[in-house]
Amino acid sequence: MRDNASCHTSRTSRTWLQEPNMSPTENLWWIIKRSVSKHIPNNLEKCKAVIQEEWDKITPQQSERLVENMAARITALLCANGRTTKY
């Protein structure tokens, strides 16, 4: 949460936010965000409905691929010395 509360702006929090997040969940959210942006919902209820609709479209196979790809993600992160990777 980035609301400028002092606990979110501490050095520890800022450092943590700069670290790469290799969680497959981040990729699932990216997939949803990309899909939702195509719908351009104009109110909260429509936004919730579109997010749920897009979430329901994610297949178990998509999730499995993201998890199976973790070894490659970690290797890429190590090779990049913790910097940006294609993931």
Phi, psi and omega in degrees: 000127182243080182244015180065014172296147185303326179290339179266350180249007178294161179302318180298315180295316180297320179296315181298320181293339180275345180285145180292142177251106185265011182297135176300335178300324178299322178291323177297318178295324178296318178300314180295314181302316179298317181291318181296323182296338177285336182273331182050065178295142185253007172206170186298317181297317178294322179298313178301316181296318180293317178300314179298317179300314181290323178298318181295338180281344181290126184270157174302327180295320177298315180296317179299318180299319179296318179292316180297335183276359184301320180300316179294323179296314181294318177300315179298320179296317178295318179295331181270008181053040177082002179272189184300140176235177178287351179270000000 
